Amino acid sequence: MKARTATLIAGMSLLVAGILLLWPFSHKAQGRQDAAEAGKKGVDASPAVPAERVETLEIMPQATFGELMAGAGVPDAETAEIYAASAAVYDLATIHAGKSIDLHHDPTSGALKELVYALNADEELHVRKIDGIWTAAKETIAYEVRIKTAKGTVASSLYAAGMDQGLDERAIVALADVFQWTVDFAQDVRTGDVFSFVYEERYRDGKYVMPGDILAAEYVNAGVSHRAYRYKNGAGNEGYYDESGNSLRKMFLKAPVAFKYITSGFTTGRRYVSAFNVSTGHRAIDYAAPIGTPIRATADGVVSFAGWDGPYGNKISIRHNGTYSTNYCHQSKFAVKKGQHVMQGQIIGYVGTTGFSTGPHLHYEMVKNGVKINPMKEVFPDTEPIKEGDRAAFRQVIDQWKTRL
């Protein structure tokens, strides 16, 4: 009996020893098998790497850079180092309300390692800590660009037609800007006009951010087709041209009020327009707009008058050359002075209702050789067309986008 018991105990001891001896190998094998199974399922079996923490500081009105950083718990000394490092690239004292600052923290230590601030739609300020030293640089934002095509028919205004198509209003404004030398979107638009344009959409981290450049566009106004193609030559100069290579840019803009301020549209059926009527003496075009709407110079020139002029109220006159001058009347206030040089599109004043005015509007006149003329009918010379050496490359651009229009 004792012999059998001893034998049984010895056998069990050997079994336990065998299990203990083989367990590490079987455990490793199981681990390899689990890793293999994970690999088959597309799961990363390696230890997870902690993600960096990003803290976004919203810039409120009157907020200062120092206050924002202090509120985020950044020591004053480190804030001063970041500010000093950025000074040669961008003054962080001039951050703008409504924007934000991103603070990137090290995933392991939690220490601040980078500050990012969007300067504009194309560039960001990056201030990074490298080897214990803060350095700053402006960097181009790397967007994912997708090409889109949009089309529509105008019922009341271009703006409304674009919004009906679900377009970003910034894309609609950009379309109008392409044709700002060709079509007056407060006066010329007609019911039944059609548009089509090829443009970029910018994405970041898979999320839509904003529209990009318009690459090609067509606007059919009262049955007349206007086409535009964006072209950039080898020297980096870019602009919009028609199919013949003529620049769309003209000496004068078609309207002294930018499209983005008249997006409600003053189209057929509900326009506030004083017709160009020589017999009544009203030799001008009126643009109804709220008080304070910016007024822009329609061409380069010199301010020859800025002051009160009786029935015209607050008036600005711009001398463009020996032939043309323009007048902008009933303004609420001025943005330029007599003798000042102004550029095409520059804000010169703001819509008002001064002088003989029954409501807020801009009274716009064009004078040619001392005689008031109808700016809607005047034909202005083209600016520089596509150079002969660029014709072949320009033709390729047209061929690329023409079918999509």
C-alpha positions in Angstrom: 0.0 0.0 0.0 2.8 2.4 1.0 4.7 1.4 -2.1 1.7 2.3 -4.3 1.2 5.6 -2.6 4.8 6.5 -3.0 4.7 5.6 -6.7 1.5 7.7 -7.2 3.1 10.7 -5.5 6.3 10.4 -7.6 4.2 10.2 -10.8 2.2 13.3 -9.9 5.4 15.1 -9.1 6.8 14.3 -12.5 3.6 15.5 -14.2 3.6 18.8 -12.3 7.3 19.3 -13.1 6.6 18.6 -16.8 3.8 21.1 -16.9 6.0 23.8 -15.2 8.8 23.0 -17.6 6.6 23.3 -20.7 4.5 26.2 -19.6 6.8 29.1 -20.7 7.1 27.6 -24.2 3.4 27.0 -24.5 2.7 30.6 -23.2 5.2 32.1 -25.7 3.6 30.0 -28.5 0.1 31.2 -27.5 1.4 34.7 -27.5 2.8 34.3 -31.0 -0.5 32.7 -32.0 -2.5 35.6 -30.5 -0.2 38.1 -32.3 -0.7 36.2 -35.5 -4.4 36.2 -35.1 -4.4 39.9 -34.3 -2.3 40.5 -37.5 -4.9 38.5 -39.5 -7.6 40.7 -38.1 -5.7 43.9 -38.8 -5.2 44.8 -35.1 -1.9 46.3 -34.0 -0.6 44.0 -31.3 2.2 46.5 -30.3 1.8 48.6 -27.2 -0.4 51.7 -27.8 1.5 55.0 -28.2 -0.2 57.7 -26.2 -1.6 60.6 -28.4 -0.4 64.1 -27.8 -2.9 66.4 -26.1 -4.0 69.4 -28.0 -5.6 72.3 -26.1 -7.5 74.9 -28.1 -7.6 78.5 -26.8 -10.5 80.5 -28.2 -9.5 84.2 -28.6 -12.2 86.4 -27.2 -12.5 90.2 -27.8 -10.0 92.2 -25.8 -8.0 89.0 -24.8 -4.2 89.2 -24.8 -1.7 86.5 -25.6 -0.3 86.6 -22.1 -3.8 86.2 -20.6 -4.6 83.3 -22.8 -1.4 81.5 -22.0 -1.8 82.2 -18.2 -5.3 80.8 -18.3 -3.9 77.6 -19.9 -1.4 77.3 -17.0 1.7 78.1 -19.1 4.4 79.7 -16.9 5.1 83.4 -17.5 8.7 82.6 -18.3 7.8 80.1 -21.0 5.2 82.5 -22.5 7.9 85.2 -22.7 10.2 82.7 -24.5 7.5 81.8 -27.0 6.6 85.4 -27.6 10.3 86.4 -28.2 10.9 83.5 -30.5 7.9 84.4 -32.6 8.6 88.2 -32.8 10.7 88.1 -36.0 8.0 86.0 -37.7 4.8 87.3 -36.3 3.9 89.5 -33.4 1.6 87.5 -31.1 0.4 90.7 -29.5 -1.7 91.1 -32.7 -3.7 87.9 -32.5 -7.3 88.4 -33.6 -10.6 87.8 -31.7 -12.7 85.0 -33.2 -9.6 82.8 -34.1 -7.9 80.3 -31.9 -4.5 79.1 -30.7 -3.6 75.4 -30.5 -1.2 74.2 -27.8 0.3 70.8 -28.4 1.6 68.9 -25.3 4.0 66.0 -25.2 2.0 62.7 -24.8 4.4 61.4 -22.1 5.5 64.3 -20.0 2.6 66.6 -20.7 5.0 69.5 -21.4 4.1 72.1 -23.9 6.0 71.4 -27.2 4.3 73.5 -29.9 2.0 76.4 -30.5 0.0 76.8 -33.7 -1.9 79.9 -34.8 -3.6 80.3 -38.2 -2.5 83.5 -39.8 -4.8 83.3 -42.8 -6.4 80.7 -45.0 -3.1 79.6 -46.4 -0.5 80.0 -43.6 0.0 79.0 -40.0 2.5 80.2 -37.4 4.3 77.3 -35.7 6.4 77.9 -32.6 8.2 74.6 -31.6 10.5 73.7 -28.8 13.5 71.9 -30.2 16.4 70.8 -28.0 15.1 73.2 -25.3 14.9 76.2 -27.6 11.8 77.8 -29.0 11.9 78.5 -32.7 9.2 80.0 -35.0 8.2 79.7 -38.6 5.4 80.4 -41.0 4.2 77.2 -42.8 1.8 76.7 -45.7 -1.3 74.7 -44.7 -1.3 71.4 -46.4 -4.9 70.9 -47.6 -6.4 68.0 -49.4 -7.9 69.5 -52.5 -10.9 68.1 -54.3 -12.2 69.4 -57.6 -15.9 70.2 -57.8 -18.3 71.4 -60.5 -21.4 73.5 -59.7 -24.2 74.7 -62.0 -27.4 76.7 -61.5 -30.0 79.0 -63.0 -30.8 82.4 -61.6 -34.4 83.1 -60.5 -33.8 86.2 -58.4 -30.1 86.7 -57.8 -26.8 84.8 -58.3 -26.4 84.6 -54.5 -29.8 82.9 -54.1 -29.2 80.6 -57.0 -25.9 79.5 -55.5 -27.4 78.9 -52.1 -30.2 76.9 -53.7 -27.5 74.6 -54.9 -26.1 74.2 -51.4 -22.9 76.0 -52.3 -20.6 77.6 -49.7 -21.4 81.4 -50.0 -17.6 82.0 -50.2 -17.6 80.1 -53.5 -20.4 82.2 -54.8 -18.6 85.4 -53.9 -15.5 84.1 -55.6 -17.4 83.3 -58.7 -18.7 86.9 -58.8 -15.2 88.2 -58.3 -14.0 86.4 -61.4 -16.5 88.4 -63.5 -16.3 91.7 -61.6 -14.9 93.4 -64.7 -17.6 91.9 -66.9 -20.9 91.7 -65.1 -22.5 94.1 -62.6 -24.3 91.7 -60.3 -26.4 94.5 -58.9 -27.6 95.8 -62.2 -27.0 93.3 -65.0 -28.4 90.0 -63.6 -31.5 88.7 -65.3 -33.9 85.9 -64.5 -32.9 82.8 -66.5 -29.1 83.6 -66.4 -27.1 80.4 -65.9 -23.7 79.7 -64.4 -21.3 76.8 -64.3 -17.9 76.7 -62.6 -15.1 74.3 -61.7 -13.5 75.0 -58.4 -11.4 73.6 -55.5 -12.7 72.5 -52.1 -10.1 72.4 -49.3 -10.2 69.6 -46.7 -8.1 69.0 -43.6 -8.1 65.8 -41.7 -11.0 64.7 -43.8 -13.1 67.7 -42.9 -14.3 70.4 -45.3 -12.7 73.7 -44.5 -13.3 76.2 -47.3 -13.5 76.6 -51.1 -10.2 77.2 -52.9 -9.5 78.7 -56.3 -12.0 78.8 -59.2 -10.3 77.1 -62.1 -12.8 77.8 -64.9 -16.2 79.5 -65.0 -19.0 80.5 -67.3 -21.8 83.0 -66.7 -24.5 83.4 -69.3 -26.0 86.9 -68.9 -29.1 87.8 -70.9 -28.0 85.2 -73.4 -24.4 86.3 -73.7 -21.8 83.8 -72.6 -18.8 85.0 -70.5 -16.1 82.4 -69.9 -13.0 82.6 -67.7 -10.0 80.3 -67.2 -7.5 80.6 -64.4 -3.9 80.5 -65.7 -0.6 80.9 -63.9 2.5 81.4 -66.0 6.1 80.2 -65.3 6.9 83.5 -63.6 4.1 83.0 -61.1 1.8 85.6 -62.5 -1.8 84.5 -62.6 -5.2 85.8 -63.7 -8.4 84.9 -65.5 -8.6 84.9 -69.3 -11.3 84.2 -71.9 -10.9 81.5 -74.5 -8.9 83.8 -76.8 -6.4 84.5 -74.0 -7.6 88.0 -73.3 -7.5 89.1 -69.7 -10.8 89.6 -67.9 -9.2 92.4 -65.9 -10.2 95.8 -67.3 -9.4 99.3 -66.5 -12.7 99.7 -64.6 -14.7 97.4 -62.4 -18.3 97.1 -63.5 -19.6 98.1 -60.1 -18.4 100.4 -57.2 -20.0 98.0 -54.6 -18.6 94.5 -54.2 -20.8 91.5 -54.8 -20.5 90.3 -51.2 -22.3 93.5 -50.1 -25.2 93.2 -52.5 -25.8 89.4 -52.2 -29.6 89.9 -51.8 -29.5 91.0 -55.4 -31.3 93.9 -57.1 -32.5 91.8 -60.1 -35.5 92.0 -62.4 -38.6 92.6 -60.5 -37.1 94.0 -57.3 -34.2 96.2 -58.2 -33.6 99.7 -56.8 -32.1 101.3 -59.9 -32.4 104.8 -61.3 -32.2 104.1 -65.1 -29.6 106.0 -67.0 -32.0 108.7 -68.3 -30.4 111.7 -70.0 -33.8 113.4 -70.5 -34.4 113.6 -66.7 -30.9 114.8 -65.9 -30.1 111.8 -63.8 -27.0 110.8 -65.6 -25.8 108.2 -63.1 -26.4 104.8 -61.7 -27.8 104.3 -58.2 -26.9 101.4 -55.9 -29.3 100.9 -53.0 -27.4 99.5 -50.0 -27.5 99.9 -46.2 -25.7 102.8 -44.6 -22.1 101.9 -44.0 -21.8 99.6 -47.0 -18.2 100.0 -48.3 -17.7 101.8 -51.6 -14.7 100.9 -53.7 -12.8 102.8 -56.4 -13.6 101.3 -59.8 -10.1 102.1 -61.1 -6.7 103.3 -60.1 -6.5 107.1 -59.8 -6.0 110.2 -57.6 -8.7 111.6 -55.3 -9.4 115.1 -56.8 -12.3 116.0 -54.4 -13.5 114.7 -51.0 -16.0 116.9 -49.3 -19.5 118.3 -49.2 -21.1 119.2 -52.6 -24.6 120.4 -52.1 -27.2 118.0 -53.6 -24.6 115.3 -53.9 -23.9 115.4 -50.1 -20.6 113.8 -49.2 -18.9 113.3 -52.5 -15.6 111.8 -53.7 -14.2 112.3 -57.2 -11.4 110.3 -58.6 -9.3 111.3 -61.6 -8.1 108.2 -63.4 -6.3 109.6 -66.4 -6.7 112.4 -68.9 -9.9 110.9 -70.2 -11.9 109.4 -67.3 -13.0 110.4 -63.8 -15.7 109.0 -61.5 -17.9 110.5 -58.8 -19.3 108.7 -55.7 -22.1 110.6 -53.9 -24.3 110.7 -50.8 -21.7 109.0 -48.6 -22.0 108.7 -44.9 -18.2 109.0 -44.3 -14.9 109.0 -46.2 -12.0 106.5 -46.1 -9.6 108.6 -48.2 -8.5 112.3 -48.6 -8.0 114.7 -51.5 -4.7 114.1 -53.3 -4.5 110.5 -52.2 -3.6 107.8 -54.7 -6.1 104.9 -54.7 -6.0 101.4 -56.3 -8.8 99.6 -58.1 -11.1 97.9 -55.6 -9.8 100.0 -52.6 -12.4 101.1 -50.1 -12.8 104.9 -50.4 -15.9 105.6 -48.4 -19.3 104.2 -47.1 -22.9 104.4 -48.3 -25.0 107.1 -46.8 -28.0 109.3 -47.5 -26.5 112.8 -47.4 -27.6 115.7 -49.7 -30.6 115.3 -51.9 -31.3 111.6 -51.1 -34.5 109.8 -50.3 -32.9 106.8 -48.9 -29.5 105.1 -48.4 -27.8 104.5 -51.7 -24.6 105.3 -53.7 -25.0 107.7 -56.7 -22.2 106.7 -59.1 -21.2 108.7 -62.1 -18.6 108.3 -64.8 -17.2 111.3 -66.7 -15.4 111.0 -70.1 -13.7 114.1 -71.4 -15.8 116.3 -69.2 -19.1 114.6 -70.2 -21.1 112.2 -68.1 -21.5 108.9 -69.8 -23.3 105.6 -69.2 -20.6 103.3 -67.6 -22.8 100.3 -68.4 -22.2 100.8 -72.1 -18.6 102.0 -72.2 -16.1 99.5 -73.7 -12.8 99.6 -72.0 -9.5 98.3 -73.4 -8.2 94.9 -72.2 -5.2 94.5 -70.1 -2.2 92.4 -71.2 -3.3 89.1 -72.8 -1.6 85.7 -72.6 1.9 85.9 -74.1 2.7 84.0 -77.2 5.1 81.7 -75.4 2.4 80.7 -73.0 -0.3 80.0 -75.6 0.3 76.2 -75.8 0.2 75.8 -72.0 -2.9 78.0 -71.8 -4.6 75.9 -74.4 -4.0 72.8 -72.3 -5.7 74.5 -69.3 -8.8 75.3 -71.5 -8.9 71.7 -72.8 -8.7 70.4 -69.3 -11.7 72.3 -67.9 -13.8 73.1 -71.0 -15.9 69.9 -71.0 -16.6 70.2 -67.3 -18.3 73.6 -67.9 
